[in-house]
Every structure is written in structure tokens, then in C-alpha cells.
Amino acid sequence: MKHVIRPIRTDEWPAVKRLRLEALQDPLAHLAFLETYENAVARPDAYWQERTSTAAEGTLERQQFIAEGPDGEWDGSVTVMVEAAGTEDFLGQVVERDQGHLVGVFVRPEQRGSGLAGALFDAALDWSWGLGLHRVRLFVHEDNGRAEAFYRKAGFVPTGVTGPVPGDTGHREREFVMRRSASGAYTGS
């Protein structure tokens, strides 16, 4: 692989913004992300600076990893957030134990199938295990079969927990939870 997988740095907020805006223009963005391009593009630079600094190299609450090509272009990204036991998730459920939560998964279309998503997941999972987290979860839209297939390939399994898509306007769309433990085996709940 010619890409470098690494955490973002605080001063890279313009690149974080560019990649996120590109991700939000993907044809399946409505299934993968909880914000729209229109909302994101209207955000001030201060928002992007803060978003970047809270997920940059050295932070312990969340970390954003990118796939940087030989030309310096960012071709993909994933963020892992630490969820503390006792907090409430967006489905209204109490988090039972400290765990990671993967969000913002994106690989440019021309790079899909190249192994970048797997390398990004490996970095995010290694970071999570290094913090002593024993499991990592993610949410996937019921109609996002491409993402679900990749997550299964990466060792994630459905937990049986589902909930409405946040901000749902009455449609019957749902997300379900998939999880992977440090051992690679499903550990329940």
C-alpha cells in the first residue's frame, strides 16, 4: 500500500473540512452520515478548527485517522470516539462499559476496494485496543448493504440492537448496531 494511515493534526482543519464535504456529496451520504452537505458547508472555520483539534493526534477522547496518498491527498478517513460507561448514546440507551464507537467512515470512490478502508479500521481498532477498550461498535443504516458487508468482513457482528435514524422525520428508517471485541469475538450486549 502506498498510503500512509495516520491521525490528523490540529493544523490540518482545512483538509478535514474538504474531505468531510466531499464525503457528504457521496450518493450514499444520506445513509451514512447524520448531517447534510448544506449544513456542513455553512459552518464557520471555527467549527472545523474545533472539530479537528478534538480528534487530532494525542487526544484520548477521539481520534480521526486518514489515508494520505503519495501525492499528499487524503483518500479516506474514519474517526473512533471513546464512549464512557454510564453515558447515553443517540438511541437513548445507556453505554454499559467503556468502548469505542466508529463514525465518519469514508473512502473516495476511486479508492474503494483497494484495502484503504481495512487499513483505516486497523488503525482505529489498534488505537482503541491501546487505550484498553475491549470492544468497538458502529451503527449502520438498514439500507447500506455495501457498508454492512465491509463491516462484517472487518470482524463486526450485529448485536440485535436497532433504533430509528436520528432526526428521522417519520420514515421507517432504522440503524442497527454492530460490534467487535478486541479478541474479534462477539461479547454480547
N, C-alpha and C positions, 0 to 999 in steps of 0.2 A: 504494500500500500504506500502510495506517495504522499498521503495526507498526514498531517500531524494532528493528533487529538489532544486537546489541552483545554484548561479552564480559561475563561475570558479574564481580561484585566480591566481595571476600573476605567482607564483612559480610552477604552475601545467602544464606548457607548454609541458612537455613530455607526459602527459596523453591527452592533447588536440591533440597533433600530432598523438598519437596512435589511438584515436577514429576517427579522420578525415581520416587517412589512411585506417582504417577498413571500414568506410563509402564509400570510393572511390572504394572499391573492391566489393561492393554490385552489384548483377546482374543488377539492375536498376539505377546504379550510372550515367550512360550516359544520363539518362532522368532527373535526379535530381540535378546534380552538374555541374558547369561550368569549372571544372578542372579535370584532369585525375590523376590517381594514380601515373603514371610515372612522371608527372611534380611535384606532391606534395612530393613524396619520395625523389626527388633530391634536395629539398630546404634545405638550411643550418639551423642549430639550431637557428641562429639569427632571421630568418624569423618567426619561431614558437614562439620564445620568444616575438617578437613584436606583432604578431597576438594575442597572449594570453593577453598581457598587455593592448591592446587597447579594449578588450572585457571583462576584468575582473571586479569583484565586485568593485563598486564605480565609474565606468566610466559612463558618461552620453551620449556618442555618440553611444555606442553599448554595448550590454550585451549578453554573452553566458551563457545559463543555461544547466546544466547537470542533469541526473538522476543517482544518486550514489546508488548502491545496498548495502545491509548489509555487503557484503564481500569487499566493497571499490571499486569494479569495476564500471566503467561508462557504462551504458547500453543505453544511448541516449543523444541527445543534440539538441538544437535549439538556434539560435542567432537572436536577434532583433536589427536592425540598425535604428538610427533616420535619416530620410531624411528631410532636411530643405527646406522650401518653396523657390522656385526660382532656385533650383539646377536641373540638368538634369539627368534623370535616364538612364539605359543602353538601353532603347528603343528609346532614343533621345527625350523623352517628358519631359516638364518642370513640376516639382513637384509643385502642386498648393498650398499646405499648409503643415505645419509640420506634419509628420506622421511616423509611424513605418513601417519597412519592415522586414519580417521574412525570414531568409535564413538558409541553412545548417541543415535542418530537417533530423534527423536520429535516428532510434531506432533499436537496434540489432534484427535480425530476430526472435530469440527465445523469445524476449520480446514483439513482436508485438501482438496487441490485448489485452494487459494487462492493458491498461489505461495510460501507460507512456507517450505516445505522447500527450494525452489530458492534463496530469499534466504539461508537459513541456510547452505546449501552454498557459495554465492558468498562469504559472509564467511569461512568456514573455508578455502576454497581461496585466497582473496586473502591471508589471513594466512600460509598455507603458502608461497605464492609469494614473499611479502615476506620470509620467512626465508631464501629462496634454495633451498628444496626444489624439486626438479624433477618429483616425482611424489607422488601421494597414493593410498592404497589403502584398501579396506574389505573386510570379509568379509560374505557374505550366505548365509543358510540356503537350502538347496536347495528348500525348500517355501515360501519367502517371495517369491512371484511379484510381489506388489504392490511390494515394496521393490526387487526387481531391475529392474522396469520403470522406476521412478523413477531409479535409478542410471544406467541406460542413457541415459535422457533427459538426465541431467546430464553425459553425456560419458564415463562409466566403461565399460570393456570388460572382459570376462572374460580372465583371464590363462592359464587352463588348470590352475591350481594349485587343488587341493582337499585337504580334510582332515577328520577327524572333528570333530564338535562337541565342544568341551572339556567334560569331565565326563560324556561320553556313558556311559550305563550298558549298553552292549551293543546299543543300537538302531543301525540302519544310517544314521543321520542324518549329513549332511555339510554343510560350508560350502565355498563357493568364493570365490576372491579376484577382485576387480575392481579396476581401476587406471585412473587418469587422469594424464596428464603435463601440465606447465604449458602445453605447446603444444596440448593437447587430443587429441594423437595417442598411441596406444599405443606405448610404447618398449621392450617386451619385458621378460622376467624380472620 
